[in-house]
Amino acid sequence: MATYKGQDGVFQAIDPVGGSLGTVSNLKSWNISQTVDSIETSTMGATGDAKTFTTGQSSWTATCELLYDLSNAVQADLVLGETVDIKIWPNTVSNSESWAGSGIVTDTGQSGALGDMVGSSITVQGNGVLTTVA
């Protein structure tokens, strides 16, 4: 089993209108969350006291935390409401393992505190399937 250090992750993004995939600079962390809906299939008299379920539609979100730096064109292009393609590598772009998909930037935020750098957070709501390459 391959293991990775969190410090080696890469978050890439592209505005799908004529751009190319580029690396978001100053990445501090990334997260991918995948979920699937459950649909209740219980019927009266058939399942006794236990509910039954089947799977429904799936969805995913990707978030990243980074140091605020709009001189990085990729970071500057992650604008609220924009549709973007993303690719996340757990180690480096030289590895074959990654997650990729298209989504909408649904949340951005910046924060600062005394004794700390100004940070930024970005959330992409997946639009379609998240592709996993292993």
N, C-alpha and C positions, 0 to 999 in steps of 0.2 A: 504494500500500500504506500502510495506517495504521500508525503507530508510536506507542508509548505509553511514558511514563515510569513506572518501577516504583513511584515514590512516590505514584501516583494510584490504586492498586488499592483495591478494596472487597470485603470478605468479609461476606456476609450469611447469617444462619441463622434457623431457626424450629423449635421443637418442634411437630410437625404436629398435636398435640392442642390445637386451639383458639387457636393463637397467630397472630401476623402476622410477616412477614419484617422483621427488624431488622438493623442494621449492628453488627458486632463492633467495639468501640472499641479504640484503641491498636494497630492492626495494624502489624506491622513487615515481614512478608513472607507470601506465599501460594504454593502450588504445587499443580498438578494433574498427576497421572500416570495415563495410560491405557495399558493393555496388552491384548494378545490372545494367547490360547494358540495354539500350533502343534501340530497333530496329525500324527504321521508316517503316511504313506500308502504307504511303500515295500513292495514285494512281491518275493519271490525270483524272480530271472531277468528281471523286467520293467524294473528301473531301473538295472541295471548297478552301478557303484560309487558312485553318487550317491543319497543319500536324497531322498525327495520328501515334501512337507508340504501340508496345507491349514489354513485358519484354524478355530479353535475359538471358545470363548466369550471375551468381552471383560470387563474389569473396570477400575475406576478408584479412585483415592484422592485425597483433597484434604487438604492440611495448611496450617496457618497458624501463624505465630510472632507473638506479641503481648506487650505489656506486661501483666503480671498486674493485673487490675482487676475484682473481683467486684461492684463497684457498677454495672457495665454489665450489665444484665439478660440481654442476649443472650450475653455471654461466660459468665455464671454458669449459663446453661441448657445449655451444651455439656458435659454430664456423661457420664462413662464409661458405656457401655452404652446410652445413649439413642439413639433414632432421630430424626434431624433432617433437615429440608430445607435445602439450602444453595444459594446463588447467588453466583458470583464474577464481578466486573466487572474487566477489565484497566485501566480508566481511572476512570470515575465512573459512578454509577447513571443519569446522564443519557444515556449512550451505549447503543446497542442491542446491542452485542456482550457476550455473557456465557456462562457455563457454569452449568447448574443440574441438580440431582438430589437424590435422597434417599439417606441412608446411616446407618450406625451409628458413633457415636463410639467408636473402638477404642483410642485412646491419648491420654492427657493427661500433661503433665509441667510442672513448674515448676522454675526454676533462678535462682540469684542468685550474684553475685560482687562482691567488693570493687571499688568504683568503677563499678558498673553497676546498672541497674534490675533488679528481679525480673521475669523473663520467664516466659512460658507457651507451650506448644506443644500443638496439638490436631490429631488425625488422624481423618478421617472415611472409612470404607470404604464405597464406593458399593454400593448395593443396587438393581440395575437399571441402566437406561441413563442416561448423562450426556448431557444435551441441550446442544447448542452452538447459540447464536444468533449469527449474523453479520450 
